[in-house]
Amino acid sequence: MKKFGMVIFIQILVCFSVMYSQSVKAQVNGLVPINGIPTFIRGANLAWLDGNYGTDIGVNPEHPTWGVHYNSSHMNQYMADMKKMGVNVLRMWLFESDQGLVFSGGGNVGNVVGLDSTFLANLDNIVYLAGQNGLHMYFTLLNDPMGDNQLNIITNSTSRADYINNALIPLVERYKGNPNIFAFDIENECESQVTGNTGNYTNNGTDWATMRSFIAACANAIHSADPGRLCTSTSGWHSWSNLQAGLFSGLGLDFYDCHVYADSGYLPAASSLNLDKPVIIGEFGQSSTTRNDTTQNSATYNFVNNAINNGYAGCAIWNYEYPGSTDYLGMLETDGSWRPACYTLQSFYDKSIDGDGTSQSTIIYDFENSTDGWTGSNLSGGPWSVTEWHATGSYSLKADVNLASNASYYLEDLQGNNFSGKTQLTATVTHAAWGTYSGGMTCKLFVQVGSGWAWYDGGSVQIGTGNTVLTLNLSAIPNLNQVKALGVQFVAGNGDSGGSAVYVDDVTLK
């Protein structure tokens, strides 16, 4: 980050912090539930992974030779990074460029007859990783079917029924009741498929009556397949005006979502849209097309501040992108570090803005070029602060271990802490790829409290070479004003052998 940009960012953030303290919190009755709890959507978009539009999760039926570019390690890394910003909902696209769909005529010809198995396997991993990182997925299904020669899915009754019966319903049923999914978005910015001045401004496409009937049919199918699952269909080409005109009302949607891009970050009062359900801003960003930290940061502050103060149920910044991306709307520097807007986002998302009375997690040990006073037992070396693996930042805590069946290894802090009033402790862990893990490895995040050093842990969790987030609920633990020890117990599986290493990062407290 350039020094000049950082100075401006610090000055702006100080001003924002003062202004935030005067903000009016969103009303609970105007929020959308996540797993039954009314929650302000602290969102971000990662529409497609690593810039691989149409090939990031599954096979592109029109271009199968392009391959599939899903990277589970990157997905996990990006999720952990967004969670650090305070994000609770991650929006991602699924069927863009017909990815994941199987057609009757081969390629992308004919009607939809099913879902690609590679797509489903990778999607399973995404849903799993969301749970590991404390995120809830907001899946967008279709994007510009007309551009993919699939407008018939909307306009033709047989093609529509085949898509709903052979793709939409099986997908919804696969994840029925899964708590890691927030909602389905039936189609991204469906105005792109509609003719005229309230649509795509051309004569190409369908009419609003047909589009509305398609959205309603999909919403009904989703609710029939999983009655507890939320759904919507997003509006984007006309900011909030099509919502205000009622074009998305009366379709069985659970909430409304419009996309707004403006350097000013202006949003009207949600009440002025005359909607019967909560409304979120599912995409927001600057309108200027030049990459500029100050412009992005100012727009981000104003959009989130206006969403909170003007009665919206949440908002989601566009777009996380990936390290190396130079997209002007991207949230990262090319080296993967945060642009200033990410810190502004975090300053809002870390506050209680939905009446829950709690803040988001704060990292209490990040091991950045320091062991932070942690020690260990039954180790063959360490602990050290290292750069070879990290959940966020640049460092983590590492220790070498000699694996033996059912042996335990500890990384822990014995300096004493006061966790009075806190409700949750988390840590991110992994183990090295070397060594023989015949029986795998499990972990427990623990604290020892009071004069008797009473032990409490979050239960045994299987870990591997990817990032795993361990969680310990503190709400029922006594004597939190006397935390004598906290740490991670690593337990080798039956038959494990050889030298290996274990790692801890991002110990957080809520």
Beta strands, then each sheet from edge to edge (+ up, - down):
strand 1: 32-34
strand 2: 37-39
strand 3: 41-45
strand 4: 89-93
strand 5: 101-103
strand 6: 112-115
strand 7: 136-143
strand 8: 181-188
strand 9: 230-232
strand 10: 256-261
strand 11: 279-285
strand 12: 314-317
strand 13: 362-365
strand 14: 375-377
strand 15: 381-386
strand 16: 396-403
strand 17: 408-413
strand 18: 424-431
strand 19: 441-449
strand 20: 454-457
strand 21: 461-463
strand 22: 468-473
strand 23: 483-492
strand 24: 498-509
sheet 1: 1+ 2-
sheet 2: 9+ 8+ 7+ 4+ 3+ 12+ 11+ 10+
sheet 3: 5+ 6-
sheet 4: 13+ 24- 16+ 15-
sheet 5: 13+ 24- 18+ 22-
sheet 6: 14+ 17- 23+ 19- 20+
sheet 7: 14+ 17- 23+ 19- 21+
end
